Amino acid sequence: MTDGRTEIIAELEDNLKNFISFFGSLSDEQLRVQVYTDGAKWTVKQVLAHFITIERSMHWLFKNMLSGGSGSPDDFDVDRFNLTQPLKLDGLIVEELIEQFKSVRENTIAIVRGMTEQDLNRAGRHPFHLGAYHRIFQDATVLGKTTDLVVRHATVPVPIIPTFQ
């Protein structure tokens, strides 16, 4: 029987391979397609940048929860984060973004490897627990569920798939 950490790590590693394959296969034209039209109004390339910035921010969250912290601060503004952070990577080419995502994901895997099985039950607030996202992510109150959300969040986004089939 495998433990929760092993399962999470396997999913993170598999997801990384699929992620690199998908984004690495896109043309410049496909990367410029706008896939979100409300809020941040992201292109496919900016969705890739979002995955990097949001997963990197999860490292702080994981470490906070592992040290006994309460998780995401009450005043965290996920909409502001999403409007500002991915744009900081706009000047990078897709190969650089993929390398950054790979590095961030490897760090995520290292953090999960350092956890104990008991750590997966640590309670804390996920950033999406705030505001309108609360209902969607209400199960993300323990670290194991939060790490699982990292895998699901960085799965090739639904709006992109129909664009390129």
VOSE-259383 format. One line per 8 residues: their letters; for each residue z, y, x of N, C-alpha, C. Coordinates in steps of 0.02 Angstrom, whole numbers, plus 50000, padded with zeros to 5 digits. Layout:
% residues N
a	Z:Y:X:Z:Y:X:Z:Y:X; ...
% end
This chain:
% residues 165
mtdgrtei	50000:49941:50042:50000:50000:50000:50000:50062:50044; 49957:50109:50029:49953:50170:50068:50000:50222:50039; 50021:50267:50081:50065:50320:50056:50023:50381:50035; 50055:50428:50003:50019:50487:49978:49986:50528:50032; 50019:50533:50089:49990:50572:50144:49925:50541:50168; 49924:50475:50175:49864:50440:50197:49807:50452:50149; 49821:50449:50085:49769:50460:50035:49743:50532:50038; 49788:50580:50044:49768:50650:50048:49725:50662:50110
iaelednl	49746:50635:50167:49709:50643:50230:49639:50613:50223; 49635:50553:50194:49569:50521:50185:49524:50564:50141; 49552:50591:50087:49512:50634:50044:49490:50698:50080; 49536:50728:50118:49518:50788:50156:49462:50774:50206; 49466:50717:50240:49414:50699:50289:49347:50685:50255; 49349:50647:50200:49286:50632:50164:49256:50696:50136; 49297:50738:50108:49273:50801:50080:49242:50844:50134; 49270:50844:50193:49243:50884:50249:49172:50861:50266
knfisffg	49162:50796:50269:49095:50770:50285:49044:50791:50232; 49062:50783:50169:49018:50802:50114:49004:50877:50114; 49056:50916:50127:49052:50988:50129:49002:51011:50182; 49010:50985:50243:48966:51003:50299:48894:50983:50283; 48886:50923:50256:48819:50899:50239:48786:50945:50187; 48823:50962:50134:48795:51003:50081:48777:51072:50106; 48825:51109:50134:48812:51178:50154:48763:51181:50212; 48764:51130:50256:48717:51128:50312:48646:51116:50291
slsdeqlr	48636:51089:50231:48569:51073:50207:48535:51131:50171; 48571:51185:50158:48544:51239:50118:48502:51287:50159; 48449:51312:50129:48406:51362:50162:48439:51431:50157; 48414:51478:50195:48439:51547:50191:48431:51574:50120; 48375:51557:50089:48362:51580:50021:48415:51551:49973; 48430:51488:49979:48481:51457:49936:48550:51487:49948; 48565:51504:50010:48630:51533:50026:48639:51603:49996; 48583:51637:49982:48585:51704:49953:48588:51705:49876
vqvytdga	48583:51646:49845:48585:51643:49772:48655:51663:49748; 48656:51708:49700:48720:51729:49671:48741:51677:49619; 48801:51649:49629:48824:51596:49584:48883:51617:49540; 48914:51671:49557:48968:51699:49515:48948:51770:49497; 48951:51786:49434:48929:51853:49412:48985:51896:49385; 49045:51869:49381:49101:51911:49360:49153:51909:49415; 49194:51960:49417:49244:51963:49471:49212:51976:49538; 49216:51927:49583:49193:51936:49651:49117:51938:49659
kwtvkqvl	49079:51911:49612:49005:51910:49616:48980:51881:49681; 48999:51819:49694:48983:51785:49758:48915:51753:49759; 48886:51753:49819:48827:51712:49834:48855:51644:49855; 48809:51596:49864:48829:51530:49888:48864:51537:49956; 48837:51578:49999:48867:51589:50066:48938:51618:50059; 48948:51663:50012:49015:51692:50003:49064:51642:49973; 49039:51594:49934:49082:51540:49910:49107:51500:49970; 49063:51486:50017:49083:51452:50078:49137:51492:50114
ahfitier	49128:51557:50120:49178:51600:50152:49244:51597:50113; 49240:51595:50048:49301:51590:50007:49339:51526:50023; 49304:51471:50029:49337:51408:50045:49375:51413:50110; 49347:51448:50159:49380:51457:50224:49443:51499:50215; 49436:51556:50183:49493:51602:50179:49549:51574:50135; 49532:51541:50081:49584:51516:50036:49620:51456:50068; 49582:51412:50101:49616:51355:50132:49659:51378:50191; 49635:51427:50228:49675:51455:50283:49741:51484:50256
smhwlfkn	49738:51517:50199:49799:51545:50170:49846:51490:50146; 49819:51432:50128:49861:51376:50107:49905:51352:50164; 49883:51361:50226:49925:51340:50283:49991:51377:50281; 49989:51442:50267:50051:51480:50261:50094:51452:50205; 50062:51438:50148:50098:51411:50090:50131:51345:50107; 50094:51299:50137:50122:51234:50155:50182:51242:50201; 50174:51282:50253:50228:51292:50302:50289:51324:50268; 50276:51371:50223:50331:51403:50186:50369:51351:50146
mlsggsgs	50334:51310:50109:50366:51259:50068:50401:51206:50111; 50371:51188:50167:50402:51139:50211:50467:51165:50242; 50472:51230:50250:50534:51259:50279:50585:51277:50226; 50572:51257:50164:50619:51270:50110:50605:51332:50070; 50550:51366:50084:50532:51427:50048:50509:51411:49977; 50499:51465:49939:50482:51457:49868:50407:51453:49855; 50367:51458:49908:50295:51456:49899:50266:51525:49895; 50215:51533:49854:50179:51596:49849:50225:51653:49825
pddfdvdr	50220:51711:49856:50261:51768:49835:50245:51789:49763; 50294:51816:49728:50285:51838:49659:50229:51890:49653; 50222:51931:49704:50174:51986:49699:50104:51968:49727; 50092:51905:49742:50027:51885:49767:49974:51898:49714; 49921:51933:49733:49867:51950:49686:49805:51909:49706; 49795:51853:49672:49740:51808:49689:49672:51842:49679; 49667:51885:49628:49603:51920:49617:49587:51967:49675; 49637:52004:49698:49627:52049:49755:49608:52009:49817
fnltqplk	49643:51954:49828:49628:51911:49885:49555:51889:49882; 49533:51865:49824:49465:51840:49817:49412:51894:49823; 49430:51956:49805:49382:52011:49812:49376:52036:49884; 49429:52028:49924:49429:52058:49990:49420:52009:50048; 49452:51952:50045:49453:51908:50104:49386:51875:50121; 49350:51846:50073:49286:51815:50092:49236:51866:50121; 49239:51928:50098:49192:51979:50123:49201:51992:50197; 49260:51978:50224:49272:51988:50295:49229:51942:50338
ldglivee	49201:51889:50308:49160:51841:50345:49085:51850:50331; 49067:51903:50296:48997:51915:50277:48949:51917:50337; 48972:51940:50394:48928:51947:50452:48913:51883:50489; 48944:51828:50469:48934:51765:50504:48875:51726:50475; 48842:51688:50517:48789:51645:50493:48820:51579:50468; 48781:51542:50430:48808:51482:50397:48837:51432:50448; 48805:51424:50505:48831:51377:50556:48900:51398:50579; 48911:51463:50587:48977:51488:50607:49029:51476:50551
lieqfksv	49008:51487:50490:49052:51475:50433:49071:51401:50428; 49023:51357:50438:49037:51286:50435:49086:51267:50491; 49076:51294:50550:49123:51280:50605:49193:51306:50590; 49197:51365:50560:49263:51391:50540:49295:51347:50488; 49256:51325:50438:49284:51281:50388:49309:51216:50419; 49269:51189:50464:49288:51126:50499:49355:51136:50535; 49362:51191:50570:49424:51205:50606:49484:51213:50559; 49473:51250:50505:49526:51260:50455:49546:51193:50424
rentiaiv	49496:51153:50407:49510:51087:50376:49547:51042:50425; 49528:51043:50489:49564:51003:50538:49637:51024:50543; 49649:51089:50538:49718:51113:50538:49755:51091:50476; 49721:51091:50419:49752:51067:50357:49772:50994:50365; 49727:50954:50393:49741:50883:50403:49801:50875:50450; 49804:50915:50503:49860:50911:50550:49927:50927:50515; 49926:50977:50471:49986:50994:50435:50008:50936:50390; 49961:50906:50355:49978:50849:50311:50002:50790:50352
rgmteqdl	49971:50778:50409:49994:50723:50453:50067:50734:50474; 50087:50796:50483:50155:50811:50504:50206:50807:50448; 50184:50799:50387:50230:50794:50330:50258:50724:50324; 50315:50720:50292:50341:50655:50273:50322:50642:50201; 50331:50582:50179:50316:50565:50110:50361:50607:50064; 50423:50618:50085:50470:50658:50045:50447:50731:50040; 50414:50756:50093:50389:50825:50092:50341:50837:50034; 50305:50785:50015:50256:50793:49961:50289:50810:49894
nragrhpf	50355:50799:49890:50391:50814:49828:50427:50881:49831; 50419:50919:49885:50451:50985:49890:50423:51031:49836; 50467:51067:49804:50446:51113:49751:50428:51181:49780; 50382:51214:49748:50362:51281:49768:50307:51307:49722; 50295:51371:49725:50247:51403:49681:50178:51407:49715; 50128:51383:49679:50059:51387:49702:50033:51456:49682; 49989:51488:49722:49964:51555:49703:49932:51558:49635; 49901:51504:49613:49868:51505:49548:49918:51496:49491
hlgayhri	49981:51489:49507:50032:51486:49455:50043:51555:49425; 50015:51604:49457:50025:51673:49435:49969:51692:49388; 49985:51730:49337:49933:51757:49293:49899:51704:49251; 49835:51715:49238:49796:51673:49193:49786:51602:49218; 49793:51591:49283:49781:51525:49311:49839:51477:49300; 49895:51502:49276:49955:51460:49270:49942:51396:49231; 49909:51399:49175:49898:51340:49133:49856:51288:49171; 49807:51310:49209:49763:51263:49243:49799:51226:49299
fqdatvlg	49842:51262:49335:49873:51233:49394:49948:51220:49384; 49970:51209:49323:50041:51202:49311:50070:51140:49345; 50029:51092:49364:50055:51033:49399:50063:51044:49474; 50046:51103:49499:50047:51116:49571:50114:51143:49594; 50168:51117:49566:50234:51141:49585:50265:51101:49641; 50234:51047:49661:50259:51009:49718:50204:51007:49771; 50225:51002:49833:50180:51008:49890:50124:50955:49888; 50138:50895:49866:50087:50844:49861:50031:50863:49814
kttdlvvr	50048:50893:49757:49997:50915:49709:49958:50975:49738; 49993:51018:49774:49961:51077:49803:49911:51056:49856; 49928:51007:49898:49880:50984:49949:49821:50950:49916; 49833:50914:49861:49778:50883:49824:49731:50937:49796; 49758:50994:49776:49716:51048:49749:49669:51075:49803; 49691:51073:49866:49647:51096:49921:49584:51054:49921; 49592:50989:49914:49534:50944:49913:49489:50960:49854; 49518:50966:49795:49478:50978:49735:49446:51046:49736
hatvpvpi	49480:51096:49765:49453:51164:49765:49392:51169:49810; 49393:51134:49867:49337:51138:49914:49285:51085:49903; 49284:51055:49845:49230:51010:49827:49171:51055:49807; 49111:51034:49821:49052:51075:49807:49059:51103:49735; 49059:51168:49729:49072:51200:49664:49020:51185:49611; 49044:51174:49552:49000:51157:49495:48943:51205:49485; 48954:51272:49488:48897:51317:49475:48840:51311:49526; 48855:51287:49585:48804:51282:49637:48759:51222:49625
iptfq	48787:51167:49604:48750:51104:49599:48687:51111:49556; 48691:51138:49494:48629:51142:49454:48576:51187:49486; 48596:51235:49526:48550:51282:49557:48502:51246:49605; 48524:51192:49636:48484:51161:49689:48461:51091:49672; 48465:51071:49610:48441:51003:49592:48368:51005:49575
% end
